Amino acid sequence: METSSALGTAPGNDAQAEIAVLRSRVEALMAERVTPALAEAADRAEAAANAGYAQMREQADRVSGMVREQPLAALGIAALAGFALASLVRRQS
């Protein structure tokens, strides 16, 4: 029976070679599958964020226009909201 040292390779060299092969396979999988999937997810997240920002901006513009058209109603709503918020805070204290 021949040992690995008789073959000219040390037992640790085989393990290191296997680790190197596995590392290269993992790197290839990352490049082929994970990186494109992450890029696609990032693109979708960016598109959703942009859409959300546009919708928020549109709503803010709409509210701003309503305040300009009916300033007294806006003032009354703000006062009522402040009173309601103060009542809630006071109850929890």
C-alpha positions as CSV (number, residue, x, y, z in Angstrom):
1,M,0.0,0.0,0.0
2,E,1.4,3.3,-1.0
3,T,1.0,6.4,1.1
4,S,0.5,9.9,-0.1
5,S,4.1,10.8,0.8
6,A,5.4,7.9,-1.2
7,L,3.4,9.3,-4.2
8,G,5.2,12.6,-3.8
9,T,2.2,14.5,-2.4
10,A,1.6,15.5,1.1
11,P,-1.9,14.9,2.6
12,G,-2.4,18.6,3.1
13,N,-1.7,19.4,-0.6
14,D,-4.8,17.4,-1.7
15,A,-7.0,19.3,0.7
16,Q,-5.6,22.6,-0.4
17,A,-6.1,21.6,-4.1
18,E,-9.8,20.7,-3.4
19,I,-10.3,23.9,-1.5
20,A,-8.9,25.9,-4.5
21,V,-11.2,24.0,-6.9
22,L,-14.2,24.6,-4.6
23,R,-13.3,28.3,-4.3
24,S,-13.2,28.7,-8.0
25,R,-16.5,27.0,-8.4
26,V,-18.1,29.3,-5.8
27,E,-16.6,32.4,-7.5
28,A,-18.0,31.2,-10.9
29,L,-21.5,30.6,-9.4
30,M,-21.3,34.1,-7.8
31,A,-20.4,35.6,-11.2
32,E,-23.0,33.6,-13.2
33,R,-26.0,33.6,-10.9
34,V,-25.8,35.7,-7.7
35,T,-24.4,38.9,-9.1
36,P,-26.9,39.2,-11.9
37,A,-29.8,38.4,-9.5
38,L,-28.6,41.0,-7.0
39,A,-28.3,43.6,-9.9
40,E,-31.8,42.8,-11.0
41,A,-33.1,43.1,-7.4
42,A,-31.3,46.4,-7.0
43,D,-32.8,47.7,-10.3
44,R,-36.3,46.7,-9.2
45,A,-35.8,48.3,-5.8
46,E,-34.6,51.5,-7.4
47,A,-37.6,51.5,-9.7
48,A,-39.9,51.0,-6.8
49,A,-38.2,53.8,-4.8
50,N,-38.4,56.2,-7.8
51,A,-42.1,55.4,-8.3
52,G,-42.8,55.9,-4.6
53,Y,-40.9,59.2,-4.6
54,A,-42.9,60.4,-7.6
55,Q,-46.2,59.4,-6.0
56,M,-45.2,61.1,-2.8
57,R,-44.2,64.3,-4.6
58,E,-47.5,64.2,-6.6
59,Q,-49.5,63.9,-3.3
60,A,-47.5,66.7,-1.7
61,D,-48.2,69.0,-4.7
62,R,-51.8,68.1,-4.5
63,V,-52.1,68.9,-0.8
64,S,-50.1,72.1,-1.4
65,G,-52.6,73.2,-4.1
66,M,-55.5,72.4,-1.8
67,V,-54.0,74.5,1.0
68,R,-53.6,77.5,-1.5
69,E,-57.2,77.1,-2.6
70,Q,-58.7,76.8,0.9
71,P,-56.3,78.2,3.5
72,L,-58.9,78.5,6.3
73,A,-60.0,74.9,5.9
74,A,-56.3,73.8,6.0
75,L,-55.7,75.8,9.1
76,G,-58.8,74.3,10.8
77,I,-57.7,70.8,9.8
78,A,-54.2,71.4,11.2
79,A,-55.6,72.8,14.4
80,L,-57.9,69.8,14.8
81,A,-55.0,67.4,14.1
82,G,-52.8,69.2,16.7
83,F,-55.6,69.0,19.3
84,A,-56.1,65.3,18.6
85,L,-52.4,64.5,18.8
86,A,-52.0,66.5,22.1
87,S,-55.0,64.6,23.6
88,L,-53.4,61.3,22.7
89,V,-50.1,62.2,24.1
90,R,-51.6,63.6,27.3
91,R,-53.6,60.3,27.9
92,Q,-50.5,58.1,27.5
93,S,-48.5,60.2,30.0
